[in-house]
Amino acid sequence: MTRPVVAEGLWALSPAAGLRPVEETEAEEPLLVADSWLVREGRVRGLDRHRERFVRSCGQSAGPPSYRLLEFWAAMTDALPRSGAWFPRVELTPRQVRLRLRPAPPLGTEIRVWAAGQSDPRTVPRRKGPDLDALAAVRSRATGAGADEAVLVGPTGVVLEAATASVLWWEDDTLCLPPPRLPVLPGVTVALVQERARREGVRVAHRARTLPELSGREVWLVNALHGIRPVVNWIGGPLEAAPARRAPEWRAWLDDLREPLPAK
């Protein structure tokens, strides 16, 4: 009963007809939950983890019962294109669970970050979706300053994450990230990176650091779209970007994690 999706657009699940196009009058609804990932030539990384996070977040947002969400997920996965590069987003609104199928933007292997820490504008920091517009505004300010991204900081200046990515950095041979007590999104890709580090005996530590304390260190921005992007320049401030010595090998490993979508 699934209606094939072969082009970009917004689709919702109908019990009688599978996925159907969303009418223009239905499109503008507030997002309660969102989740997204890269699909390249029918291959994706960590799709099951994205499903688990989406279903869990919907449960926290009074969404449909789990069996309905899993029915949607199966229809959505079956409908994803098996060729080309796509950046699909699944969404929960007050009335619908839906798929927004989008072409993937150009992918980056490095990133320039605004050196001025931005106050965290999020209202629900541990759930992706409700604050996407506020985060887009932060990122827009960063691009206006000549950077690609901005880093969110807490009231004391402690680094939380970037507008669209998790923040990791290296202190000697230790892979560091913000403490879990801080308001950060549980990232799928950063969890994969941590698991590999622990498997290979790389020390992982949660450390509270301000932006100036990241100067001179290898810093990564990590998300499901771009994977690992080392910071190659801090824009508008005295911070120094260290050479990205570890990033190429970790990027190659992460790219190899992509697996084929289930056969239709």
Buried (B, 14 or more C-beta within 10 A) or exposed (E): EBBEBEEEBBBBBEEEEBBEEBEEEBBEBEBBBBBBBBBBEBBBBBBEBBBEBBBBBBBEBEBBEEEBBEBBBBBBBBBBBEEEBBBBBBBBBEEBBBBBBBEBEEEBBBBBBBBBBBEBBBEBBEBBBBBBEEBEEBBEBBBEBEBBBBBBBBEEBBBBBBBBBBBBBBBEEEBBBBEEEBBBBBBBBBBBBBEBBEEEEBEBEEBBBBBEBBBEBBBBBBBBBBBBBBBBBBBEBEBEBBEBEBBEEBBEBBEEBBEEBEEE
